[in-house]
Amino acid sequence: MTDSSLPLTFDPATLDPEAAQLLPRLASPDAAVRRIALLALADLEDEAVLPPIVAILRDDAASEVRAEAARVLGAWERDAVVEALCSALVDGDTAVRDATALSLSQLKNVRSGPILARWSGHAEPFVRAAVLRALRELRYAGAREPALAALHAPEAAVRLEAVSVLGWLKDRSALGPLTALVTCDSHAEVRRAATGALGLASAADAQTVDALLSALRDDAWQVREAAATTLGKLAAAQACDALLAALDDAYWQVRLQAVRALGRLSDVRAVAPVAGLLTHAISNLRKEAALALGELGDAQARPALEVAAADADPEVRKAARIALAQIDGAGR
């Protein structure tokens, strides 16, 4: 399928006989008949039938038929089709809008990017969010500016999609705006996403690490979990004390990520606190503690790991054996 412009008018006489036979059924008063005819036309995989399908998306009285047209058109990456899908994001029916957003998110040709980008400033929040999601899935490098602008949107859903775009782009020029969201955004899910997106930073980015340390004390445990994860990715040595404190977090998910992060910091102060988790009631925590001790590679952990090697959970036993082997290798 090519990307040249698609004329939205057509001559039925140019259609092949099968398509010409199906076309009158699109005018049937029965929505079910129109929908079946639509699917049959799409099965022909003939570009000549695209204009009537676009017309169905735009004009059909039945929302279920319009939604089907949105799904069908997602397979055709022609400029006019992409424009028609973008226009359908403001359809009055939720199912049509959702089907359209899904089709846009499945576009594969990066040449659709500029069309999507033009819709990123639309007044409707749903349109902006859907377009940003499509730009991210399309892996369109030109999404940077629309995403940066969308970080200031009043709607959390739009900001969330913008963060996802910038996280994928891994553009360090976005560090400042993303860091600001981590500490200032009013919506926990946006703070969580921004915290995860900061994995593009480095441990030398002091302002970013400070924001992540602040996020480790966020009211929302999901943000704290993301902060521990990102600090581990950055191997930020200055986070050791805060991560040790996070081992006492009320949520085991946060503790698990703090354990993983501590394993990457190579700070022997973590050995005893992490070894203490080898007897925790949650087996996932015991397993992660064993693996972290292996990464730390300190012989002080050997007695606790030898006990863990007989743990009731096979995954914990396996992790303990791996850790003991790592410690033995480090001691040679």
Secondary structure as UniProt FT lines:
FT   HELIX           12..14
FT   HELIX           17..22
FT   HELIX           23..27
FT   HELIX           31..43
FT   HELIX           47..49
FT   HELIX           50..59
FT   HELIX           63..73
FT   TURN            74..75
FT   HELIX           79..88
FT   TURN            89..90
FT   HELIX           94..105
FT   HELIX           110..112
FT   HELIX           113..118
FT   TURN            119..121
FT   HELIX           125..138
FT   HELIX           141..143
FT   HELIX           144..150
FT   TURN            151..152
FT   HELIX           156..169
FT   HELIX           172..174
FT   HELIX           175..184
FT   HELIX           188..197
FT   HELIX           198..200
FT   TURN            203..204
FT   HELIX           206..215
FT   TURN            216..217
FT   HELIX           221..234
FT   HELIX           237..239
FT   HELIX           240..246
FT   TURN            247..248
FT   HELIX           252..265
FT   HELIX           268..270
FT   HELIX           271..275
FT   HELIX           276..279
FT   HELIX           283..296
FT   HELIX           299..301
FT   HELIX           302..308
FT   TURN            309..310
FT   HELIX           314..331
//
